[in-house]
Amino acid sequence: MCCVALILLRSSPLPLLLYLMVIAQGLLGYGLTSVMGAIPAEIFEGRNYGSIFGSVMLAKIFGGAAGPWLRGVMYDRLGTYLPAFSLSIVLSLVSAIVIWLAAPRKVSRTSPIRAILGT
């Protein structure tokens, strides 16, 4: 949603699109942080949760560091942010689909604490 608003801002720089981008980034980008531990706990509960969660967070940190750098390289080479924002949209959709496919098909009755402890 953020990248869509940024792409649209290029052709029609309206304050409403800027506000939409900021609100979407706040709700979707930073709001996800509150459930970042719960998503892998629900999918990969048990004794290996710590290792899996550590791997997920390492990938997230790497993406957070590489993403802005890669966008800058793409801008330097292509002279526009459009391909970088388009790539972000595609990768976000792929991420959502992969999480949906990996999700358990029934609700776990295990408490989150028991899932983390593996009991």
N, C-alpha and C positions, 0 to 999 in steps of 0.2 A: 504494500500500500504506500509506503514511504517513497519508494523508487518510482512508482507510477505518478505520484504527485510531483516529484522532482522532474520527471520527464515532461509532464504537462506544464510545469512552471516555465519551461523554456519557450514554449509557443505562446502562452498566455500568462504573464506574470501577475496573477491576482493574489491579493492578501489571503483570500479564502483557501487557495491551494497551499499556501505557506502554512496556515494554521492547521489544515488537514494533515500535512506532512509532519508537523511537530506533534500533534495529538496522536497520530498513528505511531510515530517513533516512541513516544512515551508509553502508550498502552501496549503495543505489540513488542517493541524492542526491549524496553526496560521492565514491562509487566511480566515478561516471560521468565525473568530472573527468579521470581518468587516460586515458580513451579519447576525450575530446572532440576532440582533434586527429586521431585516426585515422579517425573516422567520416567527416568530410568529405573526408579524403585518399583514402579508398577509393572514395567516390562521385564526387568531382570532381577526380581526379588531373590533373596537367598544369600548364601555365604559369599558368593563372588561379587556381590553388589559394590563393595568398596573399590575393587579393581576396575570394574566396568564404569563406575561413576568417575573414577580418576581418569580413565581413558577418554570418556566423553568430555570432561572438562578440559583436558589437554587439547583435544581437537577444537573445542570452542575457543580456547585461548589462542591457538595457532591461527584459526580463521579470523579472529578479531584483530590479530596483528597483521596477517597477510592481506586481508581484504582491502583496507585503505591503501596499502602500498600497491597492490595490484591495480586498483582503480586509478591511482596516480600514474602508473606506468601506461595503462591503456589510454588515459587522457593525453599523456605526452606523445604517444605514438599516433593516436587517431585524431586528436584535437577536439574531441567531444566526449562527454560523459555518457552519451546514449548507449553505447555497447556495454559499458560497465554496469549501468543501472538495469539494462535488459538482462544481463547475465545474473545479476542479483535476484531479479524477479523469477527467472527460471530456476535458479538454485533453491530459492525459498519454496517454490512449488514442489520441487523434487524432495526437499527435506520434509515437507508436510505429508507427502504421499508415503515416504519411507517410514515415518513415525506411525502413520495410520496403519500401514501394512504390518509393522512390528508389534502393534498394540495387542494385548490379550483380547480374545473375543468374548470373555465373560468378566464380570467385575470380581476382583479378588476380595475375599472376606478376611484376609489377613490384615492385621493392623500394620500401619507403616513402621512402627517400632519393631514389631516382630519380623517384618520383612528385612529391615536393616540388620537386625541381629542374627537372622537366619534361624530363628527358633520356631 
